Amino acid sequence: MKKIEIILHPVRFRIIQVFLDGLSKTAKSLAQELTDIPQATLYRQLDALVKAEVLLVVEENQIRGMVEKVYKLNNAAVSLTAEDLKEVSREDHLQYFLIFTTQLAKNFEDYLKNDDIDYDRDGVGYRQVALHLSDEELLQFVKDMGSVVGKYAELTPSSTRTKRLLSTILLPEKERGTENE
């Protein structure tokens, strides 16, 4: 199975999102967070993620004659490269994009179910900004953005920190080179 298919499968994508906090987790703790996923499905998808090396087994504990595995996200394995996307058809690309955006909508829907919503405090927002960039400026922007995100992605979870999801989508609005050259 292709890396993109492993990552963007709806259930596996949700499992990966739980690991974005950088913490190790057991199947039991995942089941407590993902209560709508049947246990058999959860174990099957965990196995697929381990086989694809998206999740790593970092510990095994003996508990009442059973082995409890502790999983951790392999961050390098969840980054899709140009090579990963090279042979994806346009139709498949659209399907993967729809899976991604559907999960974003689900995350927002889950947020809206909270009793204590404060958009400012929580930093919730969605916006679109037009950037007019040359290819070189785009590369620099992506590099700069990666540096900023990387700085904060390295912070460890604590009681004073709230896990926040930052999702980016970068698209050219029109065909290349047709605007105000």
Secondary structure, 3 states (H helix, E strand, C coil): CCHHHHHCCHHHHHHHHHHHHCCCEEHHHHHHHCCCCCHHHHHHHHHHHHHCCCEEEEEEEEECCEEEEEEEECHHHHCCCHHHHCCCCHHHHHHHHHHHHHHHHHHHHHHHCCCCCCHHHHCCCCCCCCCCCCHHHHHHHHHHHHHHHHHHHCCCCCCCCCCCCCCCCCCCCCCCCCCCC
